[in-house]
Structures are given as C-alpha cells and as structure tokens.
C-alpha cells in the first residue's frame, strides 16, 4: 500500500540529489569498518551461514570472526542446547517434546537462530548472500541504504519535503557510522510506516506493520499502547463489540505466527534474545552511567568498566539502586505520555516518539544506533521546527563523535571510558536529550487548545512547492 502510493507526489531532482548524497555519505561513514571481521555486519554473516548450513560450516570464515558462535559465552546463551534439553527432561515434560527440541541442535541447518535478535532478522541477512562471500558487508550496507531512501520517499509522500530533508540531514549526522552497518533501519522504517498508517486510520495495516517491527527488534512493542489508545478512541463501534479488537488481533496473529515458526526451528534461539536483554548491566553511554560517573568523581570512588554483552558497561557503587530508580522513572514517564495522548494533548505520532525517547533516556542501555529508531519520527513530528532541528543536530553530532571517533582513539575498548572526552561527551548528549524530552512534555502538559500540540491527526499532507505556488497565485 505504501509503495503503490509513493508516485502520487512528484519526486523532484532535488529529492534524487538528496537521496544519493545521503546514501553516499552514510556509506562513507561506515566504510572504515567494511571488510573488518569484528563488526556487527560480520556477525550477521556468521548468523546467516550458521542458519543455512549449521554452525559446523563456519570454518570458511577468517579465524575469530565467528568465535562468538563456535565458543559462545554464558552471556550470549544463558541456557545452552544440551542444558535446555536436560532441564526439560528433569521437569518431566513429554518425551516427544524433549526429543523434538533435542533435534534442534544448532550444528544442523535451519536450527541456528541469532541469539541476540528475533528470527526475521535473517531475511535482510540472507539477501546479502546474493553476492560473493567477501562482499557480504557491502551488500548489507546497500540494502540498508535502500531502506533509508525508502523512508525518505515515504516522508516526502505522507508528510512533506521539509520533513524528508530534515530526516536525511539528521540521519547522516546521527547515523554516520551505524546506518550502513546495522539493521536498525528496518524496524525504524516499519515503525514509521505503521505510525503513518495509524494517522491515516488504516488500523489493520498499522498494527500489522508494528508487529513486523517488533519481530525485527523488540523495542517497538512499547508502542502497542499508543496504537491501542488511538485506535480505540477513533473507533465508532460499541465498547462491547469484538470488532474493536480486530487490529490488535492482527498484531497478535502476526507475532504468534512468526514466533511459532521460530520455536519450531529452535526453542533455544527463540528464547535467548529475551534473557539476553533482561540481564544486561548499565551501559557506559547511558544516562544512568553518566550519573554514576559524576557520583564517582564527587565521592572519589572510581568506577570500573567491562566489555560484556557486546557493549561497554560500567560497574560502580550504587549501580543497582540507580537501575531500579530509572526503571521506576521509565514506567512513570511512559504512563504519563499515554495519559497525555488519552487527554488529546498530543497526537498519536508524538506519543510514539515520546514513548521511545523516554525509554531511551531512562534505559540502562543507550547504543549509538538507537538514534536510528527515532530520527524518522523526529522528522515526521517536528518537521523543520528550528528548536527541534538544532537540538537534534547537536545530539547527532555528539553521538557520532562518541562513536566511532572517540571509540577508535584506542585499540582497547575497555580503555575508552578513561579517554578524556568520553564521559563529558556522553553526559552532555544525555542531558541534552533528557532536556528535549522534558521540554516536549512541558509544552504538551500546558497545551490548553482543543487540538494536539504538534500535529493534528486530520492534518492534510501538502507538497511544499505546490503550497508555495498556490500561495503566490
């Protein structure tokens, strides 16, 4: 539906130029890590070959590239395959079920699922196998840039040219070293498409697209409540009518279908991503880590750092208490956003953006690619608002300075936090992002009009050039 309507708005030469410049800069930003064996895309290549040929076929890669699969850590696989089968047998589960799971050994084809991500991520990974093996990362970067271009065209069609150009600028600045090397563009794009469908009252499409986004990366699941609030408020059916729940049923059906297939392929691989993220410590780039850094200076208690769970994490006094406090703040924050949406003070798109931002600010993990999650929504909601653009340009610049530039100042990743600019940069970025969220919440809270403060759900989408021409006429 989205693709078929894109041609309804004329694509100008300016748009083509912007898309190619955006794609070229994003590829250049990630080019330093192309062909490296320790990148995220290199891990995706290992996951893909392991799925199609089994983990026993990973010896074709350079030594060390797939070490995380051939010799997995307890952090990556909390319950190894043999241990899972033994526990199932000890619990007295049906022997047929135990034998079925036992036959899902990851050394066999079609049973080695990514331990960090849901099964659907294998789709873009597999598309990158259409080229020779040594060009996998280039092919993967190409597909991510195609998705980035598609998001530009969708914003052009369903929002405005200004929003599309702001998106391109912010994506280059904030996703300089991550867009072409990570698959986060896919769930980000699906989330945006779902939000646009919801704003246009295409609820079945909206919930289906949200389900697909969740099945690529779990973070969009927090948007289910904003989707439900908007859909239920829009429905003219009786509260007792089961038809009100059809869009939600589609969401559940899509998730159940894909997760069911995933369980049939590998119970271990399906469950691993859930336990992986629930046990992660505080990451060094997060707002809680910034506060722990400040506390370590004030209290003269040096913090320690470790590279675990695929990221750089902080180990400091008070970390567990701070983690609990931020979890409470996260819950209070998202509930308040939902309340603002229910009261009609913010529109559904703004609610989705704020929900993601609250989760990012209060979460214990804040990786540089997280900006990819929200930049399309920032452009869709804020368009060319000057204070939005200035704030997000600064956030993007600081994030790109942190990664990759500060990170590559040393060859030992555990030494990164000891580099002079690291914590000042992350702290300023985190405080700036928190101030932006509080500022938007303040504006929304004191909105006394009868319309949402940022965009109306009935707001027409117009082409900037056509609007100017009509005004002059």
Backbone torsions as a table, in degrees:
resi	resn	phi	psi	omega
1	UNK	NA	-43.9	-178.9
2	UNK	-66.3	-47.4	-176.6
3	UNK	-63.6	-36.7	-175.7
4	UNK	-70.9	-18.3	-176.5
5	UNK	-100.3	-6.3	-174.9
6	UNK	-61.9	-35.1	-177.3
7	UNK	-72.2	-7.7	-178.0
8	UNK	-66.7	-23.8	176.2
9	UNK	-111.2	131.5	-175.6
10	UNK	-62.4	132.7	174.8
11	UNK	-93.5	116.4	-175.3
12	UNK	-88.0	171.7	175.9
13	UNK	-61.0	-35.7	177.9
14	UNK	-58.6	-43.2	-179.8
15	UNK	-63.3	-42.5	179.3
16	UNK	-62.5	-43.3	179.6
17	UNK	-63.3	-45.1	-179.8
18	UNK	-61.2	-43.4	-179.1
19	UNK	-62.3	-45.0	-178.3
20	UNK	-69.2	-38.5	177.0
21	UNK	-65.2	-44.5	178.0
22	UNK	-58.2	-48.8	-178.5
23	UNK	-63.7	-42.5	-179.7
24	UNK	-63.3	-43.6	179.9
25	UNK	-67.5	-40.0	179.5
26	UNK	-66.3	-37.7	176.9
27	UNK	-67.2	-42.4	179.1
28	UNK	-62.4	-38.5	-179.8
29	UNK	-63.0	-29.5	-179.9
30	UNK	-100.6	-2.7	-172.6
31	UNK	-65.2	-24.5	-178.6
32	UNK	-65.5	-22.9	-178.2
33	UNK	-104.6	-3.7	176.6
34	UNK	-63.1	136.6	-179.4
35	UNK	80.0	-5.7	174.9
36	UNK	-73.5	154.2	-176.2
37	UNK	-100.1	1.2	-178.5
38	UNK	-116.1	19.5	-178.7
39	UNK	-91.1	170.2	177.0
40	UNK	-63.9	-41.4	179.7
41	UNK	-63.8	-34.1	176.4
42	UNK	-65.4	-36.6	175.5
43	UNK	-65.7	-39.4	178.5
44	UNK	-60.7	-37.5	178.9
45	UNK	-63.9	-39.9	177.4
46	UNK	-64.2	-45.6	178.9
47	UNK	-58.4	-41.7	-176.0
48	UNK	-67.4	-46.9	-179.8
49	UNK	-67.0	-37.1	178.7
50	UNK	-62.7	-37.6	180.0
51	UNK	-67.9	-47.4	-174.2
52	UNK	-78.2	-27.7	-174.9
53	UNK	-124.7	-6.0	-177.1
54	UNK	91.0	155.3	-178.4
55	UNK	-65.3	-18.6	178.9
56	UNK	-70.7	-11.1	-177.9
57	UNK	-99.0	13.9	-176.3
58	UNK	-85.4	-1.5	-177.5
59	UNK	-73.3	-3.2	179.0
60	UNK	-79.3	-12.5	-177.3
61	UNK	-92.0	161.5	177.6
62	UNK	-58.0	149.0	-179.7
63	UNK	-55.9	132.4	177.6
64	UNK	96.5	-23.7	-176.1
65	UNK	-62.0	-42.5	-177.0
66	UNK	-109.9	24.2	-178.2
67	UNK	-60.1	-31.9	-178.8
68	UNK	-66.8	-18.3	176.9
69	UNK	-98.7	-39.2	-179.7
70	UNK	-74.6	-28.9	176.7
71	UNK	-132.9	68.2	-174.0
72	UNK	-67.7	146.5	178.0
73	UNK	-86.9	165.4	178.1
74	UNK	-64.8	-28.1	178.8
75	UNK	-67.9	-38.9	-178.1
76	UNK	-76.1	-40.0	-179.1
77	UNK	-125.5	89.7	-178.7
78	UNK	-58.8	-36.4	179.4
79	UNK	-126.2	98.1	178.1
80	UNK	-58.6	162.3	-173.8
81	UNK	-56.5	-50.1	-177.9
82	UNK	-63.8	-38.2	179.1
83	UNK	-68.3	-37.5	177.9
84	UNK	-62.7	-44.6	179.4
85	UNK	-62.7	-41.5	-179.8
86	UNK	-64.3	-42.3	179.7
87	UNK	-64.2	-38.8	178.7
88	UNK	-63.6	-40.6	178.6
89	UNK	-67.2	-40.2	179.8
90	UNK	-65.1	-29.9	179.4
91	UNK	-78.7	-4.8	178.6
92	UNK	76.5	25.0	178.0
93	UNK	-67.9	157.2	-178.3
94	UNK	-52.2	137.1	-176.7
95	UNK	-60.8	-33.9	178.6
96	UNK	-62.2	-40.2	178.2
97	UNK	-67.8	-42.1	179.2
98	UNK	-62.1	-42.9	179.2
99	UNK	-66.3	-36.4	178.9
100	UNK	-63.1	-46.2	179.0
101	UNK	-67.9	-36.7	179.5
102	UNK	-62.1	-30.9	-179.9
103	UNK	-76.3	-4.9	-178.6
104	UNK	-92.3	34.3	-179.2
105	UNK	-58.7	130.1	-177.8
106	UNK	-63.9	-13.7	176.6
107	UNK	-72.4	-13.0	179.9
108	UNK	-95.2	149.8	176.9
109	UNK	-59.0	147.2	175.4
110	UNK	71.2	11.8	-179.5
111	UNK	-124.1	-0.8	179.2
112	UNK	-101.7	93.6	178.7
113	UNK	-90.5	155.6	176.1
114	UNK	-58.5	133.2	-177.8
115	UNK	-79.1	-20.0	-176.9
116	UNK	-100.2	-20.5	-171.2
117	UNK	-131.2	158.5	176.6
118	UNK	-67.0	168.1	-173.5
119	UNK	-61.2	-36.1	-174.4
120	UNK	-60.4	-20.6	179.1
121	UNK	-62.1	-19.2	179.0
122	UNK	-68.1	-18.1	-179.3
123	UNK	-65.2	-57.3	177.4
124	UNK	-65.9	-31.3	177.3
125	UNK	-62.6	-42.2	-177.9
126	UNK	-68.3	-36.2	177.8
127	UNK	-60.3	-28.4	179.9
128	UNK	-77.2	-5.0	177.0
129	UNK	-85.4	-0.6	-177.8
130	UNK	-72.7	-7.1	179.5
131	UNK	-114.5	168.7	175.6
132	UNK	-54.1	150.7	-171.9
133	UNK	-55.4	-36.7	-177.0
134	UNK	-74.7	-8.3	178.9
135	UNK	-106.2	12.9	-176.3
136	UNK	-55.5	-47.5	-175.2
137	UNK	-68.3	-31.5	175.6
138	UNK	-67.6	-44.1	178.5
139	UNK	-62.9	-41.1	179.1
140	UNK	-63.2	-44.1	177.9
141	UNK	-60.0	-39.5	178.7
142	UNK	-59.4	-46.8	-178.6
143	UNK	-64.7	-37.3	178.5
144	UNK	-67.9	-35.0	177.5
145	UNK	-70.9	-31.6	174.1
146	UNK	-63.1	-43.5	178.2
147	UNK	-63.7	-41.6	178.6
148	UNK	-61.0	-40.7	177.7
149	UNK	-66.2	-38.9	178.9
150	UNK	-62.6	-39.9	177.5
151	UNK	-62.1	-41.0	176.7
152	UNK	-57.3	-47.4	-178.4
153	UNK	-65.1	-37.0	178.7
154	UNK	-66.8	-43.0	176.2
155	UNK	-63.3	-39.0	177.0
156	UNK	-60.3	-43.5	-176.5
157	UNK	-75.6	-42.8	-170.7
158	UNK	-106.4	-1.2	175.5
159	UNK	-129.7	-84.1	179.0
160	UNK	-171.5	166.0	177.1
161	UNK	-67.2	-35.7	178.0
162	UNK	-60.0	-44.8	179.4
163	UNK	-62.4	-40.8	-179.3
164	UNK	-64.4	-42.1	-179.0
165	UNK	-69.5	-41.1	176.1
166	UNK	-59.9	-42.2	176.6
167	UNK	-57.6	-47.3	-178.3
168	UNK	-61.4	-43.0	-179.4
169	UNK	-64.8	-48.3	-178.3
170	UNK	-66.1	-35.2	-179.7
171	UNK	-67.0	-40.4	178.4
172	UNK	-65.8	-43.2	-177.6
173	UNK	-70.5	-47.0	-174.7
174	UNK	-88.5	-21.7	-178.8
175	UNK	-113.8	25.5	-174.8
176	UNK	-50.5	-48.4	-175.7
177	UNK	-105.9	7.6	-173.2
178	UNK	-122.8	-32.6	-172.4
179	UNK	-58.0	-47.4	-175.6
180	UNK	-81.8	-5.9	-177.6
181	UNK	-116.2	0.6	179.7
182	UNK	-130.2	160.8	179.6
183	UNK	-95.8	11.1	-176.2
184	UNK	-63.3	-19.6	177.6
185	UNK	-62.1	-29.3	-175.9
186	UNK	-70.3	-55.7	176.8
187	UNK	-63.0	-31.9	177.5
188	UNK	-63.9	-43.8	179.0
189	UNK	-66.0	-45.2	179.9
190	UNK	-61.9	-37.9	177.5
191	UNK	-63.4	-46.2	178.2
192	UNK	-60.5	-45.9	179.9
193	UNK	-60.2	-39.9	178.1
194	UNK	-64.7	-41.7	178.8
195	UNK	-63.2	-43.8	179.8
196	UNK	-63.1	-43.1	177.0
197	UNK	-60.7	-39.2	178.7
198	UNK	-66.3	-40.8	178.4
199	UNK	-64.7	-26.2	177.9
200	UNK	-95.0	9.1	177.4
201	UNK	65.9	24.8	173.0
202	UNK	-93.0	75.4	-167.2
203	UNK	-69.0	-38.7	179.8
204	UNK	-62.3	-44.4	176.9
205	UNK	-64.1	-41.7	-177.1
206	UNK	-59.9	-48.1	-178.0
207	UNK	-71.6	-32.9	176.9
208	UNK	-65.8	-42.7	179.3
209	UNK	-67.7	-38.0	176.4
210	UNK	-62.9	-39.9	178.1
211	UNK	-61.5	-43.2	178.7
212	UNK	-63.5	-39.4	177.9
213	UNK	-61.4	-43.6	178.7
214	UNK	-63.4	-35.6	-177.7
215	UNK	-76.9	-10.2	171.4
216	UNK	-92.3	-39.2	177.5
217	UNK	-155.3	135.0	-166.0
218	UNK	-69.5	-17.8	-170.7
219	UNK	-58.2	-33.8	-178.2
220	UNK	-67.2	-6.7	-179.3
221	UNK	-61.4	-25.0	179.1
222	UNK	-67.9	-13.8	-179.9
223	UNK	-87.1	-2.0	-179.5
224	UNK	-61.8	-38.9	-179.9
225	UNK	-65.8	-49.3	175.6
226	UNK	-57.2	-38.4	177.3
227	UNK	-62.8	-45.4	-178.6
228	UNK	-65.9	-41.2	178.9
229	UNK	-59.9	-48.2	-178.8
230	UNK	-64.6	-42.2	-178.0
231	UNK	-68.0	-41.5	-179.5
232	UNK	-69.2	-37.4	177.5
233	UNK	-68.3	-29.7	-178.4
234	UNK	-81.1	-25.9	-174.7
235	UNK	-68.7	135.4	177.3
236	UNK	-95.4	-0.1	-178.7
237	UNK	-76.3	160.6	176.8
238	UNK	-62.8	147.2	179.2
239	UNK	-62.2	-20.2	179.9
240	UNK	-88.5	-7.3	-176.8
241	UNK	-76.4	130.0	179.3
242	UNK	-69.5	-18.6	-179.5
243	UNK	-66.3	-20.8	176.8
244	UNK	-62.6	-23.6	-175.4
245	UNK	-99.3	6.4	-179.6
246	UNK	-59.6	-48.4	178.1
247	UNK	-58.2	-43.0	177.0
248	UNK	-63.4	-38.2	176.9
249	UNK	-61.6	-36.8	177.0
250	UNK	-64.2	-41.8	177.0
251	UNK	-58.0	-49.4	-178.9
252	UNK	-63.4	-41.5	-178.2
253	UNK	-63.7	-45.8	179.9
254	UNK	-62.6	-45.6	179.6
255	UNK	-62.9	-44.3	-178.3
256	UNK	-65.2	-39.1	-179.2
257	UNK	-63.6	-50.0	-177.7
258	UNK	-68.4	-43.1	179.1
259	UNK	-66.3	-33.4	176.5
260	UNK	-63.6	-44.5	177.0
261	UNK	-62.2	-40.7	179.5
262	UNK	-61.6	-42.6	178.4
263	UNK	-65.2	-35.5	177.8
264	UNK	-65.4	-31.0	179.9
265	UNK	-82.7	-43.6	-178.1
266	UNK	-162.4	111.0	175.4
267	UNK	-66.2	-42.8	-179.6
268	UNK	-60.2	-48.8	-178.5
269	UNK	-67.9	-29.0	179.2
270	UNK	-73.2	-38.8	-175.9
271	UNK	-84.2	-24.4	-174.4
272	UNK	-57.5	-44.1	-178.7
273	UNK	-58.9	-32.4	-179.2
274	UNK	-66.6	-48.9	-179.5
275	UNK	-71.2	-27.6	-179.0
276	UNK	-62.1	-45.4	-174.3
277	UNK	-83.9	-24.4	-179.0
278	UNK	-75.8	-18.9	-176.1
279	UNK	-105.5	6.1	-177.8
280	UNK	-72.8	142.3	176.2
281	UNK	-81.0	-172.9	-179.5
282	UNK	-75.1	125.7	-179.9
283	UNK	-80.4	149.6	-172.2
284	UNK	-67.0	-20.4	-177.8
285	UNK	-93.7	-1.4	-175.7
286	UNK	-81.9	165.6	176.4
287	UNK	-63.6	-42.4	174.5
288	UNK	-56.6	-37.3	178.4
289	UNK	-66.2	-37.4	177.4
290	UNK	-61.8	-41.8	178.5
291	UNK	-67.9	-38.4	176.7
292	UNK	-63.9	-37.1	177.5
293	UNK	-63.5	-44.6	178.3
294	UNK	-63.1	-43.0	179.2
295	UNK	-63.5	-36.9	-179.7
296	UNK	-65.8	-31.9	177.8
297	UNK	-74.8	-46.2	-177.9
298	UNK	-64.5	-42.2	-176.3
299	UNK	-91.8	-1.1	-179.4
300	UNK	56.0	41.9	176.4
301	UNK	-120.9	95.7	-175.7
302	UNK	-57.7	138.2	176.4
303	UNK	-86.4	161.2	177.3
304	UNK	-120.4	157.9	-173.4
305	UNK	-133.8	147.9	-179.6
306	UNK	-147.7	144.4	176.9
307	UNK	-94.1	98.9	179.5
308	UNK	-135.3	158.4	179.5
309	UNK	55.9	29.5	177.0
310	UNK	74.3	15.5	-179.9
311	UNK	-149.7	168.4	179.7
312	UNK	-90.2	120.2	-173.1
313	UNK	-120.0	156.5	-178.2
314	UNK	-106.9	137.5	177.4
315	UNK	-122.0	107.1	-174.8
316	UNK	-145.3	161.1	177.7
317	UNK	-63.5	131.5	179.6
318	UNK	89.6	2.4	-177.1
319	UNK	-63.7	-41.2	-177.7
320	UNK	-66.4	-41.1	179.0
321	UNK	-65.8	-44.0	180.0
322	UNK	-64.0	-36.6	178.3
323	UNK	-62.3	-40.8	178.3
324	UNK	-66.2	-43.2	-179.6
325	UNK	-62.6	-40.5	179.6
326	UNK	-71.5	-30.8	175.1
327	UNK	-64.4	-40.5	176.6
328	UNK	-65.1	-43.2	178.8
329	UNK	-61.9	-37.6	178.2
330	UNK	-63.2	-45.7	179.9
331	UNK	-62.6	-46.9	179.7
332	UNK	-62.8	-41.3	-178.0
333	UNK	-62.9	-47.9	-177.7
334	UNK	-69.8	-35.8	177.3
335	UNK	-63.8	-38.9	178.5
336	UNK	-65.9	-39.5	176.4
337	UNK	-61.7	-44.0	178.7
338	UNK	-61.0	-39.0	179.1
339	UNK	-64.3	-42.0	177.5
340	UNK	-60.5	-40.4	178.5
341	UNK	-66.7	-43.7	-179.2
342	UNK	-62.4	-35.5	179.3
343	UNK	-77.7	-7.5	179.3
344	UNK	82.8	13.8	-179.7
345	UNK	-80.3	-25.2	175.1
346	UNK	-132.2	152.9	177.7
347	UNK	-81.0	174.0	-175.5
348	UNK	-65.8	-39.4	-179.6
349	UNK	-64.6	-43.3	177.9
350	UNK	-64.5	-37.9	177.1
351	UNK	-61.1	-42.9	178.5
352	UNK	-63.5	-44.1	179.3
353	UNK	-62.2	-48.1	-179.3
354	UNK	-63.9	-37.8	178.6
355	UNK	-60.4	-46.8	178.8
356	UNK	-64.1	-40.2	-179.2
357	UNK	-66.8	-39.9	177.1
358	UNK	-61.6	-43.0	178.6
359	UNK	-63.2	-40.8	179.7
360	UNK	-66.2	-44.7	-175.8
361	UNK	-69.1	-40.7	-175.6
362	UNK	-93.0	-6.5	-178.2
363	UNK	-73.9	159.1	-179.7
364	UNK	-86.9	-3.6	177.2
365	UNK	-127.6	131.9	176.4
366	UNK	-142.7	89.4	178.7
367	UNK	-86.0	156.2	-176.9
368	UNK	-60.7	-30.1	-179.0
369	UNK	-72.2	-7.9	179.7
370	UNK	-63.8	-26.0	177.2
371	UNK	-61.5	-30.5	179.0
372	UNK	-61.1	-32.2	-178.5
373	UNK	-60.9	-36.7	-169.1
374	UNK	-109.4	-17.8	-176.0
375	UNK	-57.0	-44.6	176.7
376	UNK	-58.9	-39.1	178.7
377	UNK	-72.0	-34.9	175.9
378	UNK	-59.4	-44.2	179.0
379	UNK	-69.1	-38.8	-178.6
380	UNK	-66.5	-44.1	-177.1
381	UNK	-81.2	-48.1	-172.9
382	UNK	-86.1	-21.9	-175.3
383	UNK	48.8	-124.5	-174.4
384	UNK	-105.1	25.5	175.8
385	UNK	-56.6	126.4	-170.7
386	UNK	-58.7	-45.8	-175.6
387	UNK	-70.7	-29.1	174.5
388	UNK	-65.3	-49.2	-175.7
389	UNK	-63.8	-46.1	-179.5
390	UNK	-60.3	-46.2	-178.6
391	UNK	-61.9	-44.4	-176.4
392	UNK	-77.1	-25.0	171.8
393	UNK	-65.4	-43.4	178.5
394	UNK	-64.9	-43.7	178.0
395	UNK	-61.2	-42.8	179.7
396	UNK	-65.8	-42.6	179.2
397	UNK	-62.5	-44.3	179.4
398	UNK	-64.8	-40.1	179.6
399	UNK	-64.7	-42.3	179.0
400	UNK	-69.6	-33.8	175.3
401	UNK	-63.7	-42.2	178.6
402	UNK	-62.6	-52.8	177.5
403	UNK	-131.0	118.8	18.9
404	UNK	-99.1	-10.6	-161.1
405	UNK	-69.3	-43.8	177.6
406	UNK	-70.5	-37.6	-179.0
407	UNK	-61.1	-35.4	-176.1
408	UNK	-87.3	8.0	175.9
409	UNK	-73.5	-15.5	178.3
410	UNK	-139.8	151.6	179.2
411	UNK	-86.3	-12.6	178.8
412	UNK	-104.2	109.1	-173.5
413	UNK	-63.0	-28.4	179.9
414	UNK	-74.0	-8.6	176.0
415	UNK	-91.7	-8.9	-176.9
416	UNK	-57.1	-45.4	-179.0
417	UNK	-62.5	-19.3	-179.7
418	UNK	-86.5	-6.5	175.9
419	UNK	-70.8	138.6	-173.3
420	UNK	-55.0	-42.2	-175.6
421	UNK	-83.3	-8.8	-169.3
422	UNK	-62.5	-62.2	-175.0
423	UNK	-70.5	-36.0	172.7
424	UNK	-58.1	-40.9	-179.5
425	UNK	-67.7	-46.7	-179.2
426	UNK	-66.3	-37.6	-179.0
427	UNK	-67.1	-45.4	178.0
428	UNK	-61.7	-44.3	178.7
429	UNK	-60.3	-46.4	-178.2
430	UNK	-66.0	-41.7	178.1
431	UNK	-66.5	-37.6	178.5
432	UNK	-64.9	-42.9	178.6
433	UNK	-65.6	-42.1	178.0
434	UNK	-63.1	-39.6	178.4
435	UNK	-65.0	-37.6	177.4
436	UNK	-62.4	-46.4	-179.5
437	UNK	-61.5	-45.9	179.7
438	UNK	-64.1	-36.4	178.4
439	UNK	-64.3	-44.6	178.5
440	UNK	-65.1	-41.8	178.0
441	UNK	-62.7	-38.0	178.7
442	UNK	-64.3	-46.7	179.0
443	UNK	-60.3	-43.2	-178.8
444	UNK	-67.9	-39.2	-177.5
445	UNK	-62.3	-39.9	-176.9
446	UNK	-96.9	20.4	174.3
447	UNK	-76.6	113.2	-177.0
448	UNK	-104.8	4.2	179.1
449	UNK	-79.7	173.3	179.6
450	UNK	-89.2	0.1	-178.7
451	UNK	-118.3	154.5	174.5
452	UNK	-56.2	149.2	-169.5
453	UNK	-72.3	-26.5	-174.8
454	UNK	-104.6	-65.3	177.0
455	UNK	-132.6	144.1	177.7
456	UNK	-84.1	143.3	179.2
457	UNK	-69.3	-10.5	176.2
458	UNK	-107.2	6.8	-175.0
459	UNK	-65.0	126.4	-179.6
460	UNK	-72.5	150.6	177.6
461	UNK	-99.3	124.8	-176.5
462	UNK	-126.9	152.9	175.6
463	UNK	-81.5	132.5	-175.8
464	UNK	-59.4	-43.7	-177.3
465	UNK	-65.2	-43.0	-179.9
466	UNK	-64.9	-37.5	-179.5
467	UNK	-65.3	-42.5	178.9
468	UNK	-64.2	-42.6	-179.7
469	UNK	-62.7	-41.0	-179.6
470	UNK	-66.6	-36.9	179.6
471	UNK	-65.5	-42.0	179.3
472	UNK	-66.8	-33.2	-179.8
473	UNK	-67.6	NA	NA
